[in-house]
Amino acid sequence: MGIALDPGKHRSARSWAGKTGDALLALEGYARVSLTEGFAADVTAYLADTPTACRAFWRNRHASTESGDVQRNPQLRTPRELPVPAEIHPSGRTFMGAHFDVVTAVSAHRGRMVRWP
């Protein structure tokens, strides 16, 4: 389970919230152009060449998957296996390696926003 932060107690929490909002707006733009304008590429390509009228996000803060080490190591992989509807995976959980880094500093609580796929 993730860690909830009280913005009043953590100076950087507002920055995290803003970057998370920016990532969500970029995903909204990606979804919109994919559905309405026939954009056929993936999120990585969208971030590399974001259409003019859409919200961009730092492409170096997005990963389409985790490293092989993370995928193979159960201690690292398990926290990235999140609940999904049974239609997605019969077990009700699936590995979600694609993510946006919303905090770039190395810390015990590195901020990530995962996405499916």
Secondary structure, 3 states (H helix, E strand, C coil): CCCCCCCCCCCCHHHHHHHHHHHHHHHHHHHHHHHHCCCCCCHHHHHHCCCCCCCCCCHHHEECCCCHHHHHCHHHHHHHEEECCCCCCCCCEEECCCEEECCCCCCCCCCEEECCC
